[in-house]
């Protein structure tokens, strides 16, 4: 495989099955679907590094994440075939079948589709009047509830640099870091940091925290030299901990560089950034809605 994006949709879905099983094992057999997706992208060299943040626009003008579609269906097919289970919303676990699997990727794909494809056809037949077939499900339907994520990232990209850095400091403050009022608040002359603070743990231990913020487009990935530069700035200010925030993604070399040395740097890419904004409700507010279940949509 030379280019994941050039594969047909079902081939993308099929390819993702094996790394999904592999990474879920690394995660201890249970993970949220978001954690699992992040691990699959981070640890498989054939999957583009920008898979979590790359967006496309449909013919109707809807902006969506193309990677979500094959990943979601790879997980669903594995569930149908008994390799995974969903004990609760947003969480997947390896079943005994998944834990004991020792075959090749090709064997896994064939075994999964042998079970799942007839199930898709049966599901489509039973719900023909009310549910579209799997092949007709569009990216727009998959990401309908994710529109706000794209909107937020685009809004962040439109912020001027000083306002984006202020936003990142506000987010880190929500994460229980006391922000220094003098360091890292100037647009220049702060020695490569965009914020500085102090985090107290165990009621007495205080850690110095340096912050770096990069408001970059989705195709401009943060590379390892940027991590090295930030680590140099951490040395200058004797920071024991670093937080690197970007609206784009990190290359695999950057991820490795962040883990080297005695001080690990926490990386927050665009996808994780949106999650944190939602978690801390920073300049956003939740809107509750409801989806009707089959009782209302199927009048048989």
N, C-alpha and C positions, 0 to 999 in steps of 0.2 A: 504494500500500500504506500503510494507516494504522497497523496493528498487526501486527507479525510473528507474534506469538503467536496471533493470531486466524486466521491462514492454515491451511488444511488441511496435513497433514504433507508430502504430495508437493509442494505449492506452496511450502512453506518450503525443501524440498530443491532445488527448481528455482531459486528465487530466489538461493540461495547459490552457484550454479555460476559466474556471471559475476564476482562479487567475489573468488571463490577464484582464478580465473585472473588477475585484475587484481593482487591482492596478492602472488601468487607471482612475478609479473614484478617487482614492487617489491623483493622479497627476493632478486632475482638469478636466479630460475629454480629454486632448490632451497631447501627448508626442511623442518624437522620439521613434522609435522601440528599439533603444539601451537603452534609459532611462527606457522604459517599461520592457525590458528583465531583466535589473539589479534589478528593484524593485521586479519583480516576484521571482527571485532567492533569494533576500535578505529577503523577508517576508513570504516565504512558507517553513515551516520546513520539508516538505516531499521531497523537491527538494534538491539534494546534494549541499553543500556549494561551491564545486569546479566546478560547472556547467559552469561557464563563461570561465574558463581557461583550463579545462580538454581537452586533445587532444587524438585522436586515429589515427592509421595508417591503411589505406586500404590495400587490397591484392596487389594493384599496387604500394604501397609505398607512396601514397598521405596522408599527415597529415591533419586532419580536426577537427573541433569542433563538436562533436556529438549532443550537446544540441541545436545547431542552427537549425537543421533540423526539429524536432518536434515543436519548438517554431515558426519558420517561417510559418509552415503549420497551426498551431493553429490560428495564426493571419489571414492568408489567408482565412481559413474556416469561421471565424467570420465576415470577410468582405463580403464574398459571402452570408452569411445568414442575412446580414443587421445590425449586431450589431456594427460593426466598419466601418470606412471609411478611405480612404487614400487621403487627400486633396492635398498632394504633396509627392514627393519621400522621404522616410525615416521617415514620420510622420503619426501617426494614431490618430483618434478621435473617441469618442463614438457618435453614432447616437442617435436619440430619442429612438429608440428601445433598444439600449444598456443602455441608462441612466435610462429607466423605468423598466429594468429587475429586478425582485425580486424573481425569482425562485431558485431552487436548482441546484447544479452542474449537476446532472443526467438529469434534465429537459433541461438545456442549451445544453448539449451534444446531446441529442436526437433531439432537435429542430434544431440545427445547421446542423447536418448530414442529416436530412430530406430534407433540402434545398440544401446543398452543394454537397452531393454525386451524385445526378442526374446531377448537373452542371459539375462535374469532368468527368463523363461518356460521356456527350455530347461534352465537350471540347476535350476529347480524340478521340471520333468518328470523329469529324470534321477535326481534325488535325492529323489523324492517320499517314499520310505519312511524316509529318514534325515535329511532337511533340510527345514525349514519354508520356505514361500515368503517372498519379501521382505516382502510386505504383512503377514505374520503375525509378523515379528520384533518383539519388544516392547522398550520402553525398558529393561526390567529385564535383558534379555539383553545389550543393548549395553553397559550400565554395570555388569554383574555384577562385573567386575574392578576397578571404581572405587569400590566400597562404602567402602573404607578412607578415601578422600578426603573423602567426606561425613562419615564418622565423626570424622575429625580436625578438620574445620572446626567441627563441633558441639561437640567437646571444647574447642577453643580459645575458643569463645563462652561456655562455662561457667566459664572461668577468671576469677578476680577480677582487676580491673585491674592491680594490682601484679604478679601472677604472669604475666599476659600480657606486660607490659612486660619483665619479667625474661626471659621466653621469647624475645622479639624481640632483646634484647641478646645472649643466648646464640647465636642464629642468626647475627647479624652478626659475632660473634666467630669463628664457624666460617668466615666469609667473609674471614678474615685481617685483621680490625680489632681492635686492642688497645683494650679497653673501659676508659674512665676510671672509677675507683672512687668518684669523688665527684660528678660531674656527671650529671644526668638520672636519678638513682636514687630521688629523692623523689617522692611522689605529688602534691605541690604545691610551688610556689616555685622550679621549675627553668626558668621562662621559656619554656615551650612545647616543651621537648624531653623525650624519654623515654630518652635514652641519648646518650653522647658517646664518641668514640674517635679512634684515630690509625691511619692506614694508611700503611705504608712501601712505596714502589715504587722501582724502579731502584737498590736497595741504599742509597739515601741520602735520597730525597725523601719527606717525611712530610706527609700530608694530614689535616686535621682533619675529622672526620665527625660529623654530627648525625643523630640517629635520632628518628623520630616513629612511634608505634604507636597504631592505632585499632581497638579490638575492637568492630566494628559488625556488625549483622545484614546479610544479603544484600540487603535492600531499601533500606538506608540508605547511599547512595553518597557517597563522598568528593568534594566539590565544589571548585571553584577557590579560594574564600575560605580553605579549610583549607590549601591549598598556599601561598597568600600569607602566612598566619599562620606557617606553618612556616619560610618563607623569611626572615621577620622575625626568628624565633628564631635562625636560622642567622647572620644579621647580628650579633645580640647576642653570639654566642659565636665569631664570626669563623671559622665552619666553611666550608671550601671545597666540601664535598660533603654531600649530604643523602640519606637513605634513609627513605622513607615507607612503612610497612607497615600493611596493613589486612586484615581477614578478609572484607571485602566487595569492592566494585569502585570504580573511579574514573570520574567523568563525563568526557566528551570535552573539556570546558572545563578540567577539572583536568589532564588529560594535556597539553594545550597549555600551560597555566600552568607545568607542571613543566619544560617545555623552553625557556621564555623566560628572558631574562637571561643573565648570564655563567656562572652556576652551575646546571647541570642537576641536577634531583632525580630519583633513581631511585625508581620506583613499583613496589611489590610488592603485588599484589592477592591475594585469597584463593586463586585458582587457582595463581598463581605461588608463593605461600607454601607450598602443599602440595608442589609440585615441589621446592622448596629443602629442605624438611624431609626428603623422601625422599633427595635427593642427599647431604645431610650426615648422614642417619640421626640426626636430633636427637630423642631421646626416642621413637624408633620402631625397630623391627627388621624386616628383610625376611623374608618367608615364601615359600619356593620351592614352586611347584606345577607340575603339568603337565596339558596338554590333549591328549587322544588324537586322533590324526590319522585320516584316512579309512580307512586300512588296517584299523583296529580297528572302526570304526563302520559300514563298508559290507562286508557279507559276500558280495557277488556274486563 
